Amino acid sequence: MPLLLVDLRGLAVQVEPAEALQLVESYPEVAKGLRVKTAVVCADKNADAVRFYEMITQNRGYPTEVFTDVEPALSWLRG
C-alpha cells in the first residue's frame, strides 16, 4: 500500500469541516480505487477540522490518522 505524509502545519488559514468533507467526496473520482495510507500532520488550530477529515476518510475505508508531530506520524506509516 502506498504511504503519504501530508504536513499542514504551515497552513495559514483554518480548515473548515465543509472543505474537509468536499475533499473526501472527491476521492472516488480522483483515486480510482487506490488506497493510500495517509498520515496528516497539522497545527493545533486546525486539529478539530482535520480530525473530522480523519473520521470521514476512515468511515469511507481510507486508512488515515491525524497527528500534531511528524515523528509519531512517520512511525504510524511505517507500522
C-alpha positions in Angstrom: 0.0 0.0 0.0 1.4 3.4 -0.9 2.2 5.8 2.0 1.6 9.5 2.2 2.7 12.1 4.7 0.7 15.4 4.5 2.2 18.3 6.5 -0.3 21.1 7.1 1.5 22.8 10.0 2.4 25.8 7.8 -1.2 26.3 6.6 -2.0 29.9 7.2 -5.8 29.5 7.1 -8.1 27.5 9.3 -9.6 24.4 7.6 -13.4 24.3 7.6 -15.2 21.0 8.1 -17.2 21.5 4.9 -13.9 21.8 3.0 -12.7 18.5 4.5 -15.9 16.8 3.5 -15.7 18.2 0.0 -12.2 16.9 -0.4 -13.0 13.4 0.7 -16.1 13.3 -1.5 -13.7 13.8 -4.5 -11.6 10.7 -3.7 -13.6 8.1 -5.6 -13.2 10.0 -8.8 -9.6 11.1 -8.2 -8.2 7.9 -6.6 -9.8 5.4 -8.9 -9.9 2.7 -6.2 -6.4 3.3 -5.0 -6.0 3.1 -1.2 -3.2 5.2 0.3 -2.2 5.0 4.0 -2.1 8.7 4.9 -0.7 10.5 7.9 -1.7 14.1 8.3 0.3 16.4 10.5 -1.5 19.7 11.4 -1.2 22.6 13.8 -3.4 22.6 16.9 -5.6 25.4 15.4 -6.7 23.0 12.6 -6.9 19.8 14.7 -10.7 19.8 15.1 -11.4 20.1 11.3 -8.6 17.7 10.4 -9.9 15.2 12.9 -13.3 15.5 11.2 -11.5 14.7 7.9 -9.9 11.7 9.6 -13.3 10.4 10.7 -14.8 10.9 7.2 -11.9 9.1 5.5 -11.9 6.2 7.9 -15.6 5.8 7.5 -15.1 5.5 3.8 -12.3 2.9 4.1 -9.3 5.2 3.7 -6.6 4.4 6.3 -5.9 7.9 7.7 -4.6 9.2 11.0 -4.0 12.8 12.2 -1.0 13.9 14.3 0.4 17.2 15.6 4.0 15.9 15.3 5.9 14.4 12.4 7.7 11.6 14.3 4.6 9.8 15.5 3.1 10.2 12.0 6.2 8.5 10.4 6.1 5.8 13.0 2.5 5.0 12.2 3.1 5.0 8.5 5.9 2.5 8.9 4.0 0.3 11.3 
